[in-house]
């Protein structure tokens, strides 16, 4: 008998099955990831956010898949991302 399987995004942005649930959630359209309890994500569920919801095993995987940190729930990571993006000319 197999246990529950969770669908996560891998570093290549493709879906992978995992026996362990994701630790971070994201929005496929906006390419943003953050904590599962983020008020920005939870507050927008009635507006259709749920259909764009994706999950990641960890932050390294989310970044590798091309997602950026949420400015609401991951402020330190977001500030670091902005500084790196500005330094590299992406912003």
N, C-alpha and C positions, 0 to 999 in steps of 0.2 A: 504494500500500500504506500502510495506517495503522499507527502504532505502538501500543504497549500503552496501554490506557486504565485509569485508576484511578478508583474510586468514592470520592468525598469528600463531606463534608457542607458545604453552603454556609452563609452567614450566616443564611439563613432556615430552616435545619434540614433542607432538602431535599437529596437526593442530586444530585450533579453529576459529570459525567465530566471527568477531567483527564488530560493527557498527562504530568503531573508527579506523582509519588507524594506523599502527605501527609507533613508534617514532624512532626505530632503525632497521637497516638491518643487515643481516648476510649471511654467506656462509655455507650451509649445509655440504659440504665436509670438509672444513677446520675448522669448529666449531669456527668461529670468528664472532663477532658482532661489529658494529660501527655506526657512524652517516650516515644518508641517503645520504649526499653529500660528503662522503669520497672519496678523489681522488684515493685511491687504488682500491676501488670497481668500481667507475665510469670509470676509465681508463681501467679496465679489462673486461668491458661488451662485446666487440666484440669477446673475446676469449672463450665465452661460460659460463661466470660467471652467466648470467641471469637465466639459468636453475637450478642453485644451490642456488639462492637467496631466503632468508626467511626473515620474519619480526617479530619484537617483540613489545609488548606494552610498555615495559620499560626494564631498565638494570637488575633489580632483576629477571625478568622472563628469560632473556637471560642467566644469570649466572646459574639459577636453571636448565635450559635445558642443561647445560654442555658446554656452549660457553664461549670463553675468549674475552677480549677486544682487539680491533684493535690497533696495535702499532703505526699506522700512525695518526689516527684521535682522539684517546682516550689515549694519551700518559701518563697522570697521572694515569688513571685507569689501564693501562697496567703495569706500573711500580709497582703499588700496587699488582696487580695479580702475577707478577713475584716474588716479595718479599715474598708473602704468599706461593706461590708454592715452592720456595726454602726452606722456613722455615719448610714446611710440608714434604719435601723430594720428591715432585712430579716432580721437575726438576733436 
